[in-house]
């Protein structure tokens, strides 16, 4: 977890905290923090709000287990609104949606959602998960699978079977993201390198 140096201004007691998924960039929810909640969030790495209805500190996920793990915290230019990038553990909304603004359209086909799912398997293993079975075999096996899928994609590229080609392309993309996760990296790290090359 990283945070910016400035501390928000708590002159009015509470500041709004916008919660954004660090991977998908989807806005998940809005809450409020007092100074105590802010300090607790930075210290523990889990988002804690001040609940106006309960009149106490409230760590998101304290009953459901669906915590918001802090990736970084930043302030707006007036230093009175927080933007917190998080890795959510499970649905954020009490209605079991990924966000408090409803389900994300086509989330199951979104590349960022796929990467987030894989990253969540790294930090929160799930029994019966193919991703965890693969990761448990070690980096050599993960890398080997990427190589195998790449070869299969090349073979299909020589033919005119579009469905087979796309399926192999999907397999390669998935295993590539697993390899990045196994190395402790993300697709954004690769994109940064591409941007640097572009100048």
Backbone as CSV, one residue per row, in Angstrom:
resi,resn,N_x,N_y,N_z,CA_x,CA_y,CA_z,C_x,C_y,C_z
1,UNK,0.838,-1.194,0.000,0.000,0.000,0.000,0.871,1.241,0.000
2,UNK,0.519,2.217,-0.834,1.223,3.494,-0.829,0.217,4.616,-0.612
3,UNK,0.653,5.686,-0.019,-0.196,6.855,0.181,0.582,8.099,-0.182
4,UNK,-0.151,9.122,-0.595,0.468,10.416,-0.832,0.756,11.053,0.524
5,UNK,1.714,11.985,0.561,2.088,12.621,1.813,1.017,13.530,2.410
6,UNK,0.281,14.321,1.578,-0.694,15.227,2.179,-1.772,14.485,2.955
7,UNK,-2.213,15.121,4.028,-3.309,14.595,4.845,-4.531,15.460,4.582
8,UNK,-5.710,14.849,4.417,-6.903,15.653,4.123,-7.237,16.624,5.240
9,UNK,-7.966,17.652,4.872,-8.405,18.649,5.839,-9.692,18.172,6.491
10,UNK,-9.661,18.005,7.801,-10.832,17.504,8.518,-11.534,18.629,9.273
11,UNK,-11.505,19.844,8.704,-12.087,21.002,9.393,-13.571,20.800,9.691
12,UNK,-14.279,20.117,8.765,-15.721,19.906,8.939,-16.020,18.529,9.524
13,UNK,-14.968,17.838,9.970,-15.179,16.554,10.620,-15.065,15.363,9.702
14,UNK,-15.726,15.390,8.556,-15.726,14.271,7.626,-15.286,14.706,6.238
15,UNK,-14.635,13.775,5.529,-14.294,14.017,4.121,-14.811,12.839,3.307
16,UNK,-15.285,13.105,2.081,-15.737,12.002,1.236,-14.552,11.177,0.742
17,UNK,-14.777,9.871,0.628,-13.739,8.957,0.141,-14.323,8.153,-1.023
18,UNK,-13.802,8.427,-2.218,-14.228,7.700,-3.409,-13.402,6.420,-3.498
19,UNK,-14.066,5.287,-3.595,-13.380,3.999,-3.638,-13.394,3.482,-5.078
20,UNK,-12.193,3.252,-5.632,-12.059,2.822,-7.022,-11.254,1.536,-7.095
21,UNK,-11.716,0.606,-7.925,-10.994,-0.649,-8.127,-9.661,-0.341,-8.804
22,UNK,-8.569,-0.772,-8.200,-7.238,-0.458,-8.725,-6.982,-1.125,-10.067
23,UNK,-7.665,-2.241,-10.344,-7.436,-2.960,-11.594,-8.406,-2.550,-12.685
24,UNK,-9.703,-2.596,-12.387,-10.706,-2.314,-13.422,-10.976,-0.826,-13.587
25,UNK,-10.603,-0.031,-12.581,-10.861,1.415,-12.537,-12.341,1.748,-12.333
26,UNK,-13.153,0.743,-12.033,-14.563,1.002,-11.747,-14.703,1.677,-10.387
27,UNK,-15.576,2.669,-10.310,-15.881,3.297,-9.026,-16.792,2.347,-8.271
28,UNK,-16.385,1.966,-7.071,-17.103,0.946,-6.319,-18.129,1.509,-5.350
29,UNK,-17.748,2.571,-4.657,-18.654,3.149,-3.674,-18.120,4.492,-3.191
30,UNK,-18.930,5.172,-2.415,-18.538,6.425,-1.779,-18.818,6.299,-0.291
31,UNK,-17.853,6.683,0.521,-18.052,6.684,1.967,-17.452,7.947,2.554
32,UNK,-17.497,8.046,3.871,-16.947,9.224,4.546,-15.966,8.786,5.629
33,UNK,-14.943,9.600,5.807,-13.940,9.316,6.827,-13.741,10.529,7.720
34,UNK,-13.573,10.248,9.004,-13.045,11.276,9.885,-11.552,10.985,10.033
35,UNK,-10.876,11.771,10.825,-9.423,11.609,10.927,-9.044,10.239,11.485
36,UNK,-9.819,9.765,12.443,-9.529,8.466,13.052,-9.667,7.331,12.032
37,UNK,-10.700,7.404,11.193,-10.907,6.380,10.161,-9.785,6.422,9.131
38,UNK,-9.346,7.618,8.794,-8.261,7.783,7.827,-6.965,7.159,8.349
39,UNK,-6.650,7.448,9.608,-5.432,6.911,10.215,-5.501,5.387,10.289
40,UNK,-6.652,4.858,10.670,-6.837,3.406,10.776,-6.702,2.745,9.398
41,UNK,-7.241,3.390,8.372,-7.155,2.856,7.010,-5.706,2.776,6.561
42,UNK,-4.949,3.842,6.790,-3.531,3.849,6.394,-2.728,2.811,7.185
43,UNK,-3.031,2.687,8.452,-2.261,1.790,9.313,-2.519,0.323,8.994
44,UNK,-3.792,-0.040,8.785,-4.157,-1.450,8.637,-4.261,-1.904,7.182
45,UNK,-4.353,-0.948,6.254,-4.437,-1.327,4.848,-5.803,-1.812,4.409
46,UNK,-6.810,-1.625,5.248,-8.191,-1.954,4.916,-9.029,-0.686,5.067
47,UNK,-9.907,-0.444,4.114,-10.693,0.788,4.159,-11.638,0.780,5.351
48,UNK,-11.524,1.830,6.156,-12.413,2.035,7.295,-13.090,3.383,7.139
49,UNK,-14.399,3.405,7.273,-15.178,4.647,7.172,-15.668,5.063,8.550
50,UNK,-16.224,6.284,8.587,-17.010,6.676,9.749,-18.463,6.549,9.336
51,UNK,-19.183,5.650,9.996,-20.595,5.431,9.671,-21.447,6.500,10.335
52,UNK,-22.126,7.287,9.497,-22.981,8.337,10.040,-24.238,7.760,10.685
53,UNK,-24.716,6.626,10.166,-25.922,6.015,10.731,-25.630,5.302,12.052
54,UNK,-24.426,4.678,12.143,-24.057,3.956,13.362,-23.255,4.824,14.334
55,UNK,-22.803,5.978,13.834,-22.029,6.924,14.638,-20.782,6.272,15.238
56,UNK,-20.073,5.504,14.396,-18.844,4.841,14.843,-17.995,4.497,13.627
57,UNK,-16.754,4.069,13.892,-15.907,3.598,12.807,-16.464,2.280,12.271
58,UNK,-16.326,2.098,10.959,-16.856,0.900,10.310,-15.876,0.450,9.232
59,UNK,-15.250,-0.698,9.456,-14.354,-1.259,8.455,-15.182,-2.042,7.452
60,UNK,-15.094,-1.649,6.177,-15.864,-2.336,5.136,-15.457,-3.804,5.098
61,UNK,-16.444,-4.697,5.262,-16.168,-6.121,5.249,-16.056,-6.734,6.631
62,UNK,-16.272,-5.936,7.661,-16.086,-6.461,9.021,-17.067,-7.580,9.348
63,UNK,-18.218,-7.606,8.678,-19.172,-8.700,8.888,-19.212,-9.667,7.714
64,UNK,-19.061,-9.144,6.493,-19.159,-9.991,5.299,-17.838,-10.651,4.920
65,UNK,-16.734,-10.057,5.360,-15.424,-10.546,4.931,-14.981,-9.962,3.600
66,UNK,-15.824,-9.137,2.993,-15.505,-8.511,1.703,-14.765,-7.193,1.934
67,UNK,-13.514,-7.326,2.340,-12.724,-6.140,2.666,-12.292,-5.397,1.412
68,UNK,-11.914,-4.146,1.599,-11.331,-3.325,0.539,-9.863,-3.108,0.908
69,UNK,-8.991,-3.842,0.242,-7.565,-3.779,0.560,-6.940,-2.583,-0.175
70,UNK,-6.342,-1.693,0.568,-5.845,-0.428,0.024,-4.606,-0.638,-0.840
71,UNK,-4.662,-0.101,-2.055,-3.481,-0.103,-2.930,-2.765,1.242,-2.802
72,UNK,-3.487,2.326,-2.924,-2.902,3.654,-2.686,-3.997,4.670,-2.390
73,UNK,-3.597,5.765,-1.787,-4.514,6.843,-1.407,-3.982,8.159,-1.955
74,UNK,-4.868,8.937,-2.552,-4.461,10.262,-3.026,-5.554,11.269,-2.692
75,UNK,-5.194,12.545,-2.794,-6.099,13.646,-2.466,-6.383,14.481,-3.704
76,UNK,-7.541,15.143,-3.692,-7.806,16.089,-4.770,-7.036,17.386,-4.515
77,UNK,-7.157,18.337,-5.435,-6.352,19.563,-5.349,-6.690,20.422,-4.137
78,UNK,-7.925,20.307,-3.621,-8.319,21.079,-2.443,-8.021,20.354,-1.140
79,UNK,-7.528,19.127,-1.255,-7.181,18.296,-0.099,-8.371,18.071,0.831
80,UNK,-9.560,17.940,0.230,-10.734,17.665,1.063,-11.568,16.496,0.531
81,UNK,-11.015,15.747,-0.434,-11.668,14.549,-0.951,-10.603,13.493,-1.222
82,UNK,-10.867,12.273,-0.780,-9.931,11.171,-0.952,-10.312,10.308,-2.150
83,UNK,-9.299,9.828,-2.854,-9.482,8.802,-3.876,-8.653,7.605,-3.432
84,UNK,-9.321,6.493,-3.177,-8.639,5.313,-2.658,-8.751,4.178,-3.666
85,UNK,-7.607,3.752,-4.183,-7.566,2.600,-5.084,-7.434,1.339,-4.241
86,UNK,-8.287,0.360,-4.526,-8.340,-0.836,-3.690,-8.357,-2.109,-4.523
87,UNK,-8.050,-3.204,-3.849,-8.280,-4.542,-4.374,-9.431,-5.108,-3.553
88,UNK,-10.640,-5.174,-4.144,-11.784,-5.660,-3.380,-11.737,-7.168,-3.182
89,UNK,-12.131,-7.608,-2.003,-12.236,-9.036,-1.720,-13.725,-9.382,-1.746
90,UNK,-14.211,-9.803,-2.897,-15.623,-10.119,-3.044,-16.452,-8.905,-3.424
91,UNK,-17.770,-9.098,-3.548,-18.672,-7.999,-3.920,-18.614,-6.862,-2.917
92,UNK,-18.762,-5.646,-3.403,-18.688,-4.470,-2.533,-20.052,-4.102,-1.970
93,UNK,-21.064,-4.215,-2.807,-22.404,-3.785,-2.406,-23.104,-4.834,-1.546
94,UNK,-23.946,-4.393,-0.609,-24.710,-5.319,0.234,-25.736,-6.103,-0.576
95,UNK,-25.998,-5.660,-1.818,-26.900,-6.387,-2.716,-26.148,-7.443,-3.516
96,UNK,-24.890,-7.658,-3.152,-24.026,-8.667,-3.770,-23.567,-8.266,-5.178
97,UNK,-23.621,-6.975,-5.471,-23.081,-6.459,-6.732,-21.627,-6.060,-6.541
98,UNK,-20.899,-5.991,-7.650,-19.494,-5.609,-7.572,-19.331,-4.166,-7.126
99,UNK,-20.287,-3.312,-7.463,-20.228,-1.917,-7.055,-21.566,-1.514,-6.453
100,UNK,-21.578,-0.405,-5.736,-22.824,0.113,-5.181,-23.644,0.851,-6.241
101,UNK,-23.122,0.891,-7.458,-23.825,1.538,-8.566,-24.349,0.496,-9.552
102,UNK,-24.489,-0.748,-9.099,-25.001,-1.811,-9.948,-23.878,-2.628,-10.555
103,UNK,-24.254,-3.690,-11.258,-23.280,-4.560,-11.894,-22.572,-3.835,-13.032
104,UNK,-21.303,-4.175,-13.233,-20.548,-3.646,-14.355,-20.967,-4.394,-15.617
105,UNK,-21.396,-3.677,-16.680,-21.826,-4.351,-17.896,-20.728,-5.246,-18.465
106,UNK,-21.129,-6.458,-18.868,-20.217,-7.387,-19.540,-18.936,-7.630,-18.755
107,UNK,-19.039,-7.652,-17.444,-17.830,-7.786,-16.625,-17.089,-9.087,-16.899
108,UNK,-17.838,-10.156,-17.250,-17.193,-11.448,-17.437,-16.306,-11.484,-18.673
109,UNK,-16.482,-10.522,-19.591,-15.663,-10.502,-20.794,-14.626,-9.387,-20.756
110,UNK,-14.563,-8.672,-19.672,-13.641,-7.557,-19.561,-12.265,-8.067,-19.152
111,UNK,-11.231,-7.643,-19.875,-9.874,-8.125,-19.600,-9.418,-7.748,-18.199
112,UNK,-9.762,-6.545,-17.776,-9.375,-6.109,-16.434,-10.064,-6.964,-15.371
113,UNK,-11.307,-7.351,-15.629,-12.020,-8.202,-14.669,-11.361,-9.573,-14.587
114,UNK,-10.947,-10.098,-15.747,-10.258,-11.388,-15.765,-8.962,-11.305,-14.966
115,UNK,-8.206,-10.226,-15.180,-6.957,-10.072,-14.447,-7.216,-9.941,-12.950
116,UNK,-8.250,-9.202,-12.593,-8.585,-9.041,-11.175,-8.942,-10.384,-10.547
117,UNK,-9.698,-11.202,-11.268,-10.076,-12.519,-10.767,-8.840,-13.371,-10.512
118,UNK,-7.900,-13.324,-11.457,-6.658,-14.091,-11.303,-5.852,-13.571,-10.115
119,UNK,-5.742,-12.233,-10.004,-4.994,-11.647,-8.892,-5.634,-12.009,-7.551
120,UNK,-6.970,-12.068,-7.524,-7.662,-12.442,-6.292,-7.391,-13.893,-5.911
121,UNK,-7.206,-14.740,-6.923,-6.885,-16.142,-6.648,-5.494,-16.259,-6.010
122,UNK,-4.608,-15.322,-6.355,-3.263,-15.322,-5.767,-3.337,-14.992,-4.286
123,UNK,-4.088,-13.948,-3.957,-4.146,-13.495,-2.562,-5.181,-14.248,-1.733
124,UNK,-6.210,-14.781,-2.415,-7.275,-15.499,-1.713,-7.582,-16.787,-2.471
125,UNK,-6.749,-17.810,-2.296,-6.920,-19.080,-3.027,-8.307,-19.676,-2.816
126,UNK,-8.808,-20.316,-3.872,-10.133,-20.931,-3.821,-10.004,-22.408,-4.167
127,UNK,-10.557,-23.252,-3.327,-10.483,-24.694,-3.553,-11.185,-25.062,-4.856
128,UNK,-10.529,-25.885,-5.655,-11.112,-26.310,-6.924,-10.844,-25.364,-8.074
129,UNK,-10.159,-24.252,-7.806,-9.853,-23.272,-8.849,-8.710,-23.762,-9.730
130,UNK,-8.925,-23.768,-11.055,-7.862,-24.166,-11.978,-6.679,-23.210,-11.860
131,UNK,-6.971,-21.939,-11.674,-5.903,-20.948,-11.534,-5.002,-21.298,-10.355
132,UNK,-5.602,-21.644,-9.216,-4.801,-21.995,-8.045,-4.062,-23.312,-8.236
133,UNK,-4.698,-24.255,-8.914,-4.012,-25.522,-9.205,-2.766,-25.269,-10.035
134,UNK,-2.893,-24.375,-11.015,-1.764,-24.051,-11.886,-0.682,-23.306,-11.113
135,UNK,-1.080,-22.312,-10.332,-0.114,-21.533,-9.552,0.629,-22.401,-8.546
136,UNK,-0.073,-23.367,-7.968,0.547,-24.242,-6.975,1.634,-25.134,-7.568
137,UNK,1.608,-25.304,-8.890,2.610,-26.136,-9.555,3.925,-25.391,-9.761
138,UNK,3.912,-24.085,-9.522,5.150,-23.315,-9.601,5.319,-22.563,-10.906
139,UNK,6.254,-21.638,-10.890,6.467,-20.732,-12.018,6.876,-21.475,-13.284
140,UNK,7.644,-22.545,-13.158,8.085,-23.284,-14.341,6.903,-23.876,-15.098
141,UNK,5.940,-24.427,-14.369,4.763,-25.017,-15.007,3.898,-23.944,-15.642
142,UNK,3.756,-22.812,-14.964,2.963,-21.713,-15.519,3.596,-21.229,-16.823
143,UNK,4.912,-21.032,-16.805,5.620,-20.572,-18.004,5.511,-21.609,-19.125
144,UNK,5.594,-22.871,-18.769,5.468,-23.939,-19.763,4.107,-23.890,-20.443
145,UNK,3.044,-23.649,-19.662,1.697,-23.575,-20.224,1.567,-22.410,-21.202
146,UNK,2.201,-21.287,-20.880,2.173,-20.143,-21.803,2.833,-20.532,-23.117
147,UNK,3.968,-21.229,-23.031,4.657,-21.678,-24.235,3.806,-22.634,-25.051
148,UNK,3.141,-23.570,-24.382,2.284,-24.526,-25.078,1.128,-23.825,-25.782
149,UNK,0.506,-22.889,-25.098,-0.628,-22.175,-25.687,-0.176,-21.307,-26.857
150,UNK,1.012,-20.736,-26.763,1.538,-19.911,-27.854,1.755,-20.757,-29.110
151,UNK,2.307,-21.947,-28.922,2.537,-22.850,-30.057,1.210,-23.255,-30.685
152,UNK,0.208,-23.561,-29.855,-1.099,-23.959,-30.369,-1.759,-22.819,-31.130
153,UNK,-1.546,-21.596,-30.674,-2.099,-20.437,-31.378,-1.442,-20.273,-32.749
154,UNK,-0.133,-20.445,-32.809,0.589,-20.338,-34.073,0.094,-21.386,-35.064
155,UNK,-0.124,-22.599,-34.577,-0.611,-23.675,-35.446,-1.978,-23.327,-36.016
156,UNK,-2.882,-22.839,-35.161,-4.226,-22.481,-35.622,-4.208,-21.275,-36.550
157,UNK,-3.216,-20.404,-36.401,-3.135,-19.207,-37.248,-2.904,-19.570,-38.711
158,UNK,-2.350,-20.764,-38.950,-2.044,-21.187,-40.317,-3.278,-21.697,-41.054
159,UNK,-4.348,-21.990,-40.301,-5.577,-22.504,-40.909,-6.652,-21.425,-40.933
160,UNK,-7.800,-21.793,-41.478,-8.905,-20.834,-41.592,-10.047,-21.143,-40.627
161,UNK,-9.720,-21.746,-39.493,-10.747,-22.059,-38.489,-10.754,-20.943,-37.446
162,UNK,-11.578,-19.929,-37.700,-11.582,-18.743,-36.840,-11.924,-19.065,-35.393
163,UNK,-12.920,-19.936,-35.176,-13.322,-20.274,-33.813,-12.177,-20.931,-33.044
164,UNK,-11.488,-21.858,-33.695,-10.363,-22.526,-33.044,-9.238,-21.539,-32.744
165,UNK,-8.989,-20.639,-33.693,-7.949,-19.628,-33.502,-8.280,-18.725,-32.311
166,UNK,-9.540,-18.272,-32.235,-9.937,-17.379,-31.142,-9.891,-18.083,-29.796
167,UNK,-10.260,-19.359,-29.771,-10.187,-20.106,-28.521,-8.756,-20.249,-28.029
168,UNK,-7.842,-20.505,-28.973,-6.431,-20.606,-28.593,-5.892,-19.247,-28.158
169,UNK,-6.371,-18.185,-28.806,-5.953,-16.829,-28.421,-6.420,-16.511,-27.006
170,UNK,-7.638,-16.942,-26.675,-8.172,-16.727,-25.327,-7.371,-17.520,-24.299
171,UNK,-7.024,-18.762,-24.648,-6.226,-19.587,-23.735,-4.863,-18.951,-23.464
172,UNK,-4.258,-18.432,-24.531,-2.945,-17.796,-24.379,-3.047,-16.550,-23.512
173,UNK,-4.079,-15.734,-23.740,-4.257,-14.517,-22.957,-4.440,-14.840,-21.478
174,UNK,-5.266,-15.823,-21.189,-5.505,-16.216,-19.800,-4.214,-16.682,-19.131
175,UNK,-3.490,-17.591,-19.778,-2.272,-18.129,-19.162,-1.174,-17.066,-19.054
176,UNK,-1.174,-16.122,-19.980,-0.231,-14.999,-19.920,-0.491,-14.163,-18.668
177,UNK,-1.777,-13.896,-18.383,-2.126,-13.121,-17.195,-1.800,-13.886,-15.911
178,UNK,-1.963,-15.213,-15.948,-1.587,-16.026,-14.791,-0.078,-15.942,-14.558
179,UNK,0.685,-15.968,-15.644,2.141,-15.861,-15.529,2.548,-14.525,-14.918
180,UNK,1.917,-13.442,-15.366,2.204,-12.133,-14.782,1.902,-12.132,-13.286
181,UNK,0.751,-12.700,-12.917,0.362,-12.749,-11.507,1.348,-13.581,-10.698
182,UNK,1.814,-14.674,-11.283,2.779,-15.535,-10.599,4.100,-14.811,-10.359
183,UNK,4.413,-13.858,-11.239,5.638,-13.066,-11.101,5.427,-11.819,-10.237
184,UNK,4.195,-11.650,-9.726,3.895,-10.479,-8.905,3.723,-9.219,-9.714
185,UNK,3.364,-9.372,-10.991,3.218,-8.229,-11.890,1.794,-8.140,-12.426
186,UNK,1.503,-7.031,-13.106,0.189,-6.815,-13.701,0.350,-6.370,-15.148
187,UNK,-0.751,-6.424,-15.872,-0.739,-5.998,-17.269,-0.313,-4.541,-17.394
188,UNK,-0.669,-3.723,-16.413,-0.276,-2.309,-16.433,1.236,-2.139,-16.426
189,UNK,1.950,-3.071,-15.795,3.410,-3.002,-15.784,3.960,-3.189,-17.196
190,UNK,3.328,-4.055,-17.957,3.735,-4.273,-19.350,3.380,-3.055,-20.196
191,UNK,2.197,-2.499,-19.944,1.752,-1.325,-20.698,2.692,-0.141,-20.466
192,UNK,3.197,-0.001,-19.244,4.149,1.073,-18.947,5.401,0.941,-19.812
193,UNK,5.884,-0.294,-19.985,7.059,-0.524,-20.822,6.751,-0.145,-22.271
194,UNK,5.572,-0.515,-22.753,5.179,-0.180,-24.124,5.101,1.329,-24.319
195,UNK,4.583,2.029,-23.308,4.481,3.492,-23.394,5.868,4.116,-23.430
196,UNK,6.797,3.564,-22.639,8.166,4.084,-22.633,8.819,3.879,-23.995
197,UNK,8.563,2.739,-24.609,9.113,2.467,-25.938,8.553,3.412,-26.976
198,UNK,7.280,3.775,-26.788,6.624,4.670,-27.740,7.175,6.088,-27.633
199,UNK,7.827,6.360,-26.500,8.450,7.665,-26.327,7.592,8.644,-25.590
